[in-house]
Amino acid sequence: MTADYVINILASITLVEMMVTIGLGVNLSDVLNVGRKGGLVARSALANYVLVPAAAVGLLLLFRAQPMVAAGILVAAACPGAPYGPPFTSMAKGNVAVAVGLMVILAGSSAIVAPILLRVLLPVVTGDASLNINVAKIVGTLLGAQLLPLGAGLWLRRQYPTLADTLKRPATLLSTLLNLLTLGVILFVQFRVLIGIRLVSYLGMLLLVIATIAAGWVSGRNMNEDQKSMVLTTGVRNVGVGLVIVSSSFPGTAAITAAIAFALFQTIVLALIASAWGRLTPDAIVSTSRRAA
């Protein structure tokens, strides 16, 4: 059993468990309320499936990233719907209900949209038309590892709310442990490569994070406190989905290292931004916004 096989299995198990946990803690009404806002969903789709991938492609070409590094970064950039969106929105004193709705919609849709995007964009950034992913295989994998577990969690929350409340805490703990285990294995396997990442690479990552924030900001303009939800759900990319794709499509390559490096970097940067944003937001504004909602 190879290290890449272990990483692939761990990433898949972690993604399944995370999606169930998200579903257990989400009220279906929150998702439906956001889904009814066609303009909000359209703006989010524009930011996550057009602006962010376009920015990633532009920066990867500008920095002339190595093919496998470019593949790993692009996979991470093309996968929205991260579970960190709502917690970061809460830290920023934004509309958490909207962040939850957007997260679920993006997590569900990315199982289909992200592989198609990658099929089109990967040859552009790698310069190799033969370097590609099996769209049907990845869509099938993500439907089973992401959409179905999410739906199961939402159904359980809807039908048996008391049981969902009981399971939520241990499920969250298990999710944390699985994420740490997966991260630990990846760091152990990829440690020498990670410490060799050049400073210019981190500059490129920072510019991409700024681009994702800008995409959310532009798409969420004139939305008052909902803008924070748009910015933060767009800014933080879905690490779990990205790892499943790169570990199954590009095992034993720098794509895994690039994806995990960007995942760590963007999570830390977005956490700092969310915390600072929350500190700069007066409580009176937050209370007024919530009463209006």
Sequence and secondary structure as in RCSB ss.txt:
>XXXX:A:sequence
MTADYVINILASITLVEMMVTIGLGVNLSDVLNVGRKGGLVARSALANYVLVPAAAVGLLLLFRAQPMVAAGILV
AAACPGAPYGPPFTSMAKGNVAVAVGLMVILAGSSAIVAPILLRVLLPVVTGDASLNINVAKIVGTLLGAQLLPL
GAGLWLRRQYPTLADTLKRPATLLSTLLNLLTLGVILFVQFRVLIGIRLVSYLGMLLLVIATIAAGWVSGRNMNE
DQKSMVLTTGVRNVGVGLVIVSSSFPGTAAITAAIAFALFQTIVLALIASAWGRLTPDAIVSTSRRAA
>XXXX:A:secstr
  HHHHHHHHHHHHHHHHHHHHHHT  HHHHHHHHT HHHHHHHHHIIIIIHHHHHHHHHHHHT  HHHHHHHHH
HHT    TTHHHHHHHTT  HHHHHHHHHHHHHHHHHHHHHHHHHHHHHHHS TT    HHHHHHHHIIIIIHHH
HHHHHHHHH HHHHHHHHHHHHHHHHHHHHHHHHHHHHHHHHHHHT  HHHHHHHHHHHHHHHHHHHHHTTT TT
HHHHHHHHHHS  HHHHHHHHHHHSTTSHHHHHHHHHHHHHHHHHHHHHHHHHHHS HHHHHHHHHH 
